[in-house]
C-alpha cells in the first residue's frame, strides 16, 4: 500500500460505512412499505367480504 492509498483509505471506509447504512435503511423502508401495502390489502379484503355477507 502506498502513502496515497493510505490517505484515501479512511474516506473510503466512511463512504463504505455510509453505503452499508444507506442500504440497510433502504431495505427497512421497503419492508415497511410492503407491510403497509399488505395491511391495506387485508383491510379492503375484509371490507369486501363483510359487504358480500350482508
Phi, psi and omega in degrees: 000131179273170179297324179295320178296319182295325180293327182275343185300311181300319179295318179297322179294319178296317179297316179299315180298317179297320179296319180295314179297318178298318180294319179294320178297317180297318178297319179296320179293322178295318178297318179296317178299314179299320178296317179297314179298318179298317179295321179295315178299317179298316180300311182294328176295316178297318179296317180296316179297318179298322179291324179293329184280353180287000000 
